[in-house]
Amino acid sequence: MPPCDLGGIRTAPGEQMEITANLRTFLLNDTDITLAFGARLYVAKAPDNPEYPFGIIRKVAPFPMYSQDGRWGNDDIVQIDVYDAELFDCIAAVQLIEERLDGYRGQMGSIPETVSFITQTPVEEWSPEVRHYRSRLQVQIKWTAYE
């Protein structure tokens, strides 16, 4: 059976194709991250007026690949934006995510093989209109789905 091609992301049939949902679940299974965020890690967008801190996980670049051993692999660049009213708390929250993901190898959700590493260290910004800080982190996630 050929791989599915959904939105530029290749995956073997039956595999969960959305890495951002798997990443959210993976992060929320970490006790320290759950203590900091509760369930306030969102995929694609946050609800109106969420409590701080909160994070938004977005896929910014997919790179599908095929290798001769029959595996369909992907490199996705995922951006995680963390928001908080205090700079120190914003930095601390994004550092929890960075520590959990940098160099991780193993299963992430329903995807059996993943490797992740930080491609852009956190960048902090103050947004005067909404009066909060945003710290942006980019993570490259390599994953493989077997055919």
C-alpha positions in Angstrom: 0.0 0.0 0.0 1.5 3.4 -0.9 2.1 6.1 1.6 -0.5 8.8 2.2 0.4 12.4 1.2 -1.6 14.7 3.3 -0.7 18.4 3.3 2.9 17.8 2.2 3.5 15.3 5.1 4.2 11.7 4.0 3.3 8.9 6.3 2.7 5.2 6.0 -1.0 4.1 6.0 -2.5 4.1 9.5 0.2 6.3 11.0 -0.9 9.5 12.8 0.3 12.2 10.4 0.1 15.2 12.6 3.4 15.6 14.5 2.1 18.7 16.4 -0.6 16.7 18.1 1.9 13.9 19.0 4.3 16.6 20.3 1.6 18.2 22.5 0.7 14.8 24.0 4.4 14.0 24.5 5.1 17.3 26.3 2.0 17.0 28.5 3.1 13.6 29.7 6.1 15.3 31.4 5.3 16.1 35.0 7.3 19.3 35.1 5.7 20.7 31.9 2.2 19.8 33.1 2.9 21.5 36.4 3.9 24.6 34.6 1.3 24.7 31.8 -1.5 22.5 33.0 -3.2 21.6 29.7 -2.4 25.0 28.1 -0.3 23.8 25.3 -2.3 24.3 22.1 -1.9 23.2 18.5 -2.1 26.0 15.9 -3.9 28.6 18.0 -5.0 29.4 21.6 -8.5 30.2 22.8 -9.4 33.7 23.6 -7.8 35.0 26.9 -6.0 31.9 28.1 -4.4 31.8 31.5 -0.6 32.3 31.6 1.7 30.6 30.9 0.4 29.0 27.7 2.1 27.7 24.5 1.2 27.3 20.9 2.7 24.5 18.8 2.9 25.1 15.0 4.5 23.2 12.2 6.4 25.6 10.1 8.2 23.4 7.5 7.7 19.7 6.5 10.4 17.9 4.5 9.2 14.4 3.3 11.9 11.9 2.4 12.1 8.3 1.1 15.0 6.0 1.7 15.9 2.7 0.0 15.2 0.6 3.0 11.5 1.2 2.5 11.0 3.7 5.3 9.2 7.0 4.8 10.9 9.6 6.9 10.1 13.2 7.7 11.9 16.2 9.1 9.5 18.8 10.4 10.4 22.2 11.8 8.0 22.9 14.7 7.8 26.3 16.4 6.7 26.5 20.0 5.6 29.9 21.2 5.4 30.4 25.0 3.5 33.4 26.4 3.6 34.8 29.9 3.1 38.2 31.6 6.5 38.0 33.3 9.8 37.6 31.4 11.4 35.3 34.0 8.4 33.0 34.0 8.2 33.0 30.2 11.9 32.0 29.9 11.6 29.3 32.6 8.6 27.8 30.9 10.3 27.6 27.5 13.4 26.2 29.1 11.4 23.2 30.4 10.3 22.4 26.9 13.8 22.9 25.5 15.3 20.6 28.1 12.7 17.9 27.4 13.1 18.0 23.6 16.7 18.7 22.9 18.4 15.4 21.9 15.3 13.3 22.6 15.2 9.9 20.8 12.3 7.5 21.0 8.5 7.2 20.6 6.4 10.4 20.3 2.8 9.6 20.4 1.9 7.0 17.8 5.1 7.6 15.8 7.7 4.9 16.8 10.9 6.6 15.9 11.7 10.3 16.5 14.8 12.3 17.1 14.4 16.0 18.1 16.9 18.8 18.5 16.7 22.6 18.9 17.4 24.5 15.7 16.8 28.0 17.1 17.3 28.8 20.8 14.5 30.9 22.5 14.0 34.5 21.4 12.1 36.7 23.8 9.8 39.5 22.7 7.6 42.0 24.5 4.2 42.6 23.0 2.9 46.0 24.3 -0.6 45.6 22.8 -1.5 42.6 24.8 1.1 43.2 27.5 2.8 39.9 27.6 6.1 38.2 26.6 6.6 35.6 23.9 9.5 33.2 23.8 9.9 31.4 20.5 11.6 28.1 20.2 12.2 26.1 17.0 12.6 22.3 17.1 13.5 20.0 14.3 11.8 16.6 14.6 13.0 13.7 12.4 10.5 10.9 12.3 10.1 7.7 10.4 7.0 5.8 9.6 7.4 2.2 8.2 5.6 1.2 5.1 
